[in-house]
Amino acid sequence: MEKKEQLKKIGEWLVLQTGGEFNTDSLLIGKEDYSNWNSFEISSDKTEKDSLWKSKNIKANKMGKLSKVSIKEIIGNEIIINYLVSSSKEYKNQEVSEITYELDQIKGIPVMRKIKNKK
């Protein structure tokens, strides 16, 4: 499945959703008049290192489990991520966490705000 690139405006920031490496997504974030854009990787590694994720004591990406992180949608100031973990090679027996990031309007970086577990 091919990922579509989408350019969204959040406040003064432009956010370009792009495909990342294997089972990840990426965002390019910058301003129209700003030459240095930042890349923000959406991956299981980065997700599990976030302080909000750690505070919830979620242990999703255990040894032998497949994981896939993807941007579901960008609405207003929120970037909604699906984090899928499967105990089989075909992504069967899935657990999905929906993670909501908000774009920090000063720094232009996504900040994790909510985690909702789905089964």
Stockholm file with secondary structure:
# STOCKHOLM 1.0

chainA/1-119         MEKKEQLKKIGEWLVLQTGGEFNTDSLLIGKEDYSNWNSFEISSDKTEKDSLWKSKNIKANKMGKLSKVSIKEIIGNEIIINYLVSSSKEYKNQEVSEITYELDQIKGIPVMRKIKNKK
#=GR chainA/1-119 SS CCCCCEEEEETTEEEEEEECSTTCEEEEEECTTCSCCEEEEECHHHHHHSHHHHHTTCCCSCTTCEEEEEEEEEETTEEEEEEEEESSTTSCSEEEEEEEEEECTTTCCEEEEEEEEEC
#=GC SS_cons         CCCCCEEEEETTEEEEEEECSTTCEEEEEECTTCSCCEEEEECHHHHHHSHHHHHTTCCCSCTTCEEEEEEEEEETTEEEEEEEEESSTTSCSEEEEEEEEEECTTTCCEEEEEEEEEC
//
